[in-house]
Amino acid sequence: MRIIWYGHSCFWVETNGVKILIDPYPEVEDDEIGDVDYILITHEHTDHYGKVELLSRLRDATVIGPKTVYMMAVADGVTKVREIQAGETIELGNGVRVTAIFMEHPSSQYPLGYLIEGDKRLFHTGDTYPFPALQNLRGSVDILMVPISGRSTANEREAAQIVEDIRPRIVIPMHYGVYSSASPEKLVEELRKRRVFALVKVLKPGEEFVV
């Protein structure tokens, strides 16, 4: 699995030859993003939906998102778009599938996270706070992308709770550095306090990580 972080909550993921872009925010440098087959949007807020119309057209990619995202994309003239609901799984081809999972983000109407299963199992939470149902994912996630900014989503301490509940092998902090600041080092410190042992991979924007 190849992973590139483009800042905030925006990632490019390739698994089994399927190329997926997640949550392209308005300021993301679209010319730095390569081929994309699918664009997954976790919820309707601009800092996650921002460049959907442009990138879906430039990359001829299919947009997948909850009801609000589907309606916004249609209104923006996106023709390749598919609605997904919490609990639903969509097959993307080459043995890759994505499952939508409800998240705890009160300011959104339909907040989702996505479990992407290919050669590895990756979970992008979108915006969320810790909540008990996340424990249902324990043992089913290799790589966890978790917000740490504390702005309408988990802070470093709350992110550590999410990691403790899910117990992934690898954690990639997100939702900081563009619109807000946070400390990945503080997340590591919080995990040590809890004696939760996972590799925290801190990426720079544009950096590729292969796992």
JOKAUR-V451000 format. One line per field, one symbol per residue. ss: DSSP state (h for helix, s for strand, l for the rest). psi: psi as a letter, one per 30 degrees, with the letter a starting at -180 (. if undefined). burial: I if it has 24 or more other ideal C-beta (glycine too) atoms within 12 Angstrom, else O. Layout:
ss = ???
psi = ???
burial = ???
This chain:
ss = lsssslllllsssssllssssslllllllhhhlllllssssllllhhhhllhhhhhhhhllsssslhhhhhhhhhlllllssslllllsssssllssssssslllllllllsssssslllsssslllllllhhhhhhlllllssssslslllllshhhhhhhhhhhlllssssslllllllllhhhhhhhhhhhllllsslllllllsssl
psi = kkkkkglbgkkkkkkhfkkkkkijlegkjfffkakkekjkkelfkegefegeeeeeeefhlkkklleeeeeeeefggkfikkkklkfkkkkflhgklkkkkkljiffkeikllkjkjcfljkjjfakllklefffffkfgkekkjkkgfgjgakaeeeeeeeeeeehlekkjkahlfefllljeeeeeeeeeefhjjljjjjllkfkkkk.
burial = IIIIIIIIIIIIIIIOOIIIIIIIIOOIOIOOIOOIIIIIIIIIIOIIIIIIIIIIOOIOIIIIIIIIIIOIIOOIOIOOIIIIOIOOOIOIOOOIIIIIIIIIIOOIOIIIIIIIIIOIIIIIIIIIIIIOOIOOIOOIIIIIIIIIIIIIIIIIIIIIIIIIIIIIIIIIIIIIIIIOOIOIOIIIOIIOOOOIOIOIIIIOIOOOIOI
